[in-house]
Amino acid sequence: MSAGKLLKYVVTGKGFAAAGSLLRQRIGRGHDVIFAAGSQVDLQWVIPAYEETRRRGLACSLAGPALSPPDGSDYIDVPVQLFPMLRTRAIVTATSGLRLQHMPRRAQFRVAVPHSLVSLHMVYPVGTFDPYTDVFCCGEHHVAEIGAMNRLAGRTDRRAILVGYGKAERLLETRTENPKTDGNRPHILIGPSWGKGNILETMGDELLARLLAEGYRVTLRPHPSFFIYGDAQLAPIVEKWRGHEAFTLESSVEESRALWTADIMIADYSGFAMEFAFMRERPVLYVDVSPKVLNPGWQALGLTPLELSIRERIGTIAKPDVSAVLEGLSRLGADQSEWSTRIRIERDRVWANFGHFAEACASELTSMLAKTA
């Protein structure tokens, strides 16, 4: 939250509510674990772990600014800037960009939960995982990456713990048992990532025009940042096609319906593409635009990012040309029955404890806190 937003938070009265919420937390006995989120989007990754850890008897709470937690949750409505004042033995968060000064001062454990299956060293800015004592890794690739980061930085105080990925349980809750179909019209899900050179910027309007003209049903589901921060790439495309009966815009902040109804996904380097492949056991057509790089020094780790290496194992790659994409869709549509086994093998390799993240996370937290009780 910027200084301006923090001031608005205070003067609109929300600051008083936050102060009261924080005061109640501080005069109480505190918490064993606080699951913190800087936004509603980040909250979904930790809710299953919060609910399971609380069920096991630990004193847990959700915390963050103006969130909408599940009914019955213990919730502290507090901005990120006041996280240091929270009384807790451990903080767990999927919000990237937090620094050491944002962490509860007396927390023994500061746990990062990655909010994507993608690798940790190319699409995250350098230093993203520096403030943490522990990283709950989604798969073995994350374990290797944190190990390499530790060696490069000469650190021995940050642990990489194989736990899994917190999205499966939440996505399963959105599953459509009887998805609507449109005859034999194939349904294509387009999932642009956030950042320069994504498929929406590179070929979005032309691609939509061709797909709709070819008789496909199309759902456009941009990265949440398009909706949170706004983007000039999205508005004109939506305005042009919103009236087309075969076009749907889906907010990735609130919805996941197309995950369960689409036949094939078109993506660039989005982590949601892996979620689609692994949850549906269906292939992804990757458009070979320039990769998203937020850490220019990522090659120093000597590890190929998963979002680069996995593409041809769970789908196919097409040049950033609309005709090449259409050809790729035709091939994938003809071969879908062969993909399920291949994708399950990859899922077992890169997604630990598939469907059981909450139990694994709760077990690790219980064990960690028991050793320091």
N, C-alpha and C positions, 0 to 999 in steps of 0.2 A: 504494500500500500504506500503510495507516494505521500509526501508531506501535505500536498493539497487535499488528497483524499482522506488523510488522517484528520485534518482540520474539519472537513465536511462531516466526517464520522462523529466528531465530538459535538459540533454546533447543532447538528440535527437531533441530538438527544441520544444517539446510539452510543456515544462515548460514556454517558452516565450508566447505561445498562451494562456496558462492558466492564466499567469500574465496579459495579455491584457484583457482577458475575465473578470477577477476579477476586474481589474481597472475600466473598463467600468461600472461594476455593482456598484462599490463603489462611483464613482463620480456622478452616477445617483441618483434617489430618493430612490433606494432600492426596495424591494419587500414586498408585504403583506405575501406571502407564497412561500417558496422554497421547492419543492419536490426533495429530495436528494437521490442518490443511489450510493453505492460503486462499483456496477458492472451492466452490462447490464441485467443480470438475475433479479436483485432486482428492476430494473426500471419498469418492466411490472406490478407490483402490484399497482403502484401509477399513471400510465398514465391516466386511466379513471378519477380519482379524479382531477388530474391536468387540464385535458381538460374541465371538468365541472366547476371547480372553476374559471378558467380563463374566461369561457363563461359567468359567472355571474358578471364579471366586476372587480374581484380582480386582482391585479398585481402579476402574478405568473411566476415562472421559474422552469425548471428542472436543476439539477446540479449534477455533478459527473465526474469521470475521463474517458475520451475517450469513451463516450457513443454514441449510435446511436438513438437519439430521433426522434419522428415522424416529418415529414416535416412540417415546419411552426412553430415549437416550439421555445419558448424563452429558450435558453440553455446556461448554463455557464459551460465550460469545465475546471474543476478544481479538483485536487486531494482531498481526504478526509482530509488530513492534513491542507488544507487551508479553510475548511468549517468555522472555527471560524471567518474568516474575511468577510464572506458574510453578507450583510445588509438585514435583513428580520425580520418581526415581528413573523413569525412562520416557523419552519422547520418540514417537514413531511417525514418520511423515513421508508422503509421496510428492511433496511440493519441492521442486528443484529451485535453486537460486537462493536458498536460505544460507546464511553465514553463521559463524560461531556466535556472533553477537545477538542472533535471533533465538538461540537455544536457551532453555531453562537453566539458570546458573548452577543449580545443584543436581542436575540430572546426571546419574552415573553412566547412563547409556543414551547415546544419540543414534537412532537407527534410521537409515535411509531405505525406503521401499521404492525401487525403480518403477516409474509409471509407464514403462514400455518394455517389450521384449527386445528391442534393438540394443545394440552395444552401447557401452557407457563412455567410450572414449572419442567418438567422432561427432555425434550430434549434441553432446552436452558440452557447455563451455568448460575450459580448463578450471580445475579447482572445485567443480560442482560437488564432489563427494569428500572434499577435505575436512569439513566440520564433524564428520561422523566417526563414531567408535566402531560401528557395525554397519554392514550393507547386507540386507536380506536379498540374496541374488535369485533371479528368476531361473537361471540355468547355469550349466557349467561354463558357458562362455563368459558370463558375468564374474564368476569366481576367478577365472584366468585373468580377466581384465583388471579386477581390483588387485590381484596378486602382482600383476605387472606394474600397476600404479604405485603400489607400496614399494616395490624394489626400486623403481625410478626415483621416488622421493625419499628413499631411505627410511621408510616408516615400518614400525613393527606393532603399532598400537591400533591399527584398523583391521577388523576381521571381515572376511568374506564368508558368509554363511548361506549354504544352499537351502532355500526355503520354498521358492516358487513365485508365482505371479498372481496378484490378488484380483484380477479382472474376471476370471472364469466364473466364479460364483455369482457375481453381479450380472454378467451377461446371460447366464442361464435363467435368471429371473425374468428376462425380457423375451424369452423364447416364445415364438408363435407356434402353437401346436398344429393349427390348420391354416397355414399361410394362404392368402388369396393368390390365385393364379389368373393369368390373362391368356387363356387358351394356350397356344404354342409359342407365344411371344416371349423370347428369352429376356430375363431381367438382369441388367448390368448395374453393378454398384461401382461408382467412381469415388475414390477416396484420396483427394490431393493432400499432401503434407503441407506444413506451414514453412514458408521461406521462399527466397528467390529461386526462380527456375522450376517451380513445381508444375505439374501437368495442367493445372487450371490456368496458370500464366502462359505456359508454352503453347497449349493447343486446346484449351477448354471449350471455347465457343465452336470452333470447327469440329471438334470431336463430338460434341453434343448434337450438332446439326446432322452429321453423318449417321450417328447411331440411331437417332429418331427417324431419319429418312429411310434407314434400312429395316425399320420395324422393331427395333429393340425397345423394351421398357427400361428407363434409366432413372436411377436414384443418385443424386449428387450429395455426398456426405463429406464436406470439407473438415479439416482438422479443427478442433475446438477454438483455436486461436483466431480463426476467421470470424467467429461469432463474438468472442470476448473483446477483441481489439478492433474489429472492423477491418475491411480490406477492399480497396478499389477494384480488385480482380473479380470479386464475387458479385457485387451489386448489379452490374450491367448484364451479366449472364443470367442471373435469376430473373431480372426484369424482363428479359427477352423471352425466356422459355417457361415462365411460371404458368402460362395459360395452356400449355400443351398437355393433352390428356395422358400422355405417356411419360411425363417428366415429374419427378418429385424431388424437392429439397428436404434433406433430413438434417436436423441439428445434432451434431455429435456431442453437444453439451447435455442434451436431454434424451436422445433417442438411440435405439439400436435395432429398429425393426428390420431394416434392409439386411442386416447381418444374417437373419434367418430366412429371408425370402429371395435374395439374389442368387443367380446361377453362377456368375463369375464376377470377380472384382478386378477393376483396373486401378493401379496404384503406381506410385513412384518409389518412395522409401518409407512410407507410413508404417508405424508399428501396428496399426489397426489391420493392415493387410495380413500380417501373421495371425492375428486373432481370427480373422475371417477364415483363413486356410485351416487353422487348427481346430476351430470350433465347428466348422461345417464340413471339413475334409474335402474341400473344393479348391481348385487352383486359382492362382492370381496371375493376371497379365501385368507385368512390370514394364512401364515405359522408361527407356534408358536415358532419362534426363540427367543433368549433373547432380551428383550426390549432395546431400545437405551436410555441410561441414561448419560446426561452430567451434571446434578446437583444431586450429591449423597444425598443431603439433602432434596429432593423433598417431602418426606413423612411428613415433618414437617407441611406442609400446611393442611394435613388431607383430601385431595381431590384426587380422582382417576383420572388419566389423561384420557382424551377423547379417545386417541388412543388405550387405553386398554379396556375401557368400551364399546366402540361402535362396536367392531368387530362382535359380534354375532347378532347385530341389523341390520347391512347392509351386512352381508355375513356369512361365516362360518369359523371355525378355523381347520386347519389340522396340525398334527404333522410334524416336519421337516424330513419327509421321502417321497421319490418320489412316492411310491405306495399310501400313504395316500393322497398326493396331487392329484393324478389321480382319486382316488375314490371321493374326494371332488368336483372335476370338473364335474364328471358325475352327482353327486347329484344336483349341482347348475344348470347345463345345463338342467336338467329335470324339475326344479322348477322355472325357470326364470319368468314366468308369475305372480307368487305370490309375487315377490319382489318389484315391482314398488310402491305399496301403502305403504308398510313398510318403504321403503327408503325415500319417500316423507315426511312421518311423522317425521323421524329423521332429514331430511334436515330443516324442519320448526323449529325444536327444537334447532339446533346447528348453523345454518347459517342465521343470521339476514339479512333482506333486500336483499334477494336473487335476483341477477340481477340488483340491484339498489344501489350498493355501492357508485357509483360516486355521485349521488344526495345526499345521506345521508352524505357522507364525506364533500361535498361542503357546505351543510346546516350547519353542525357543525362548520366548519371553519369560515363561514360567521358570525355565531352567536358569536363565541368566540372573533373574532376581533372587532365586533361591540361594545362589552361591554368594550373594552379598547381603543376605538378610541379617 
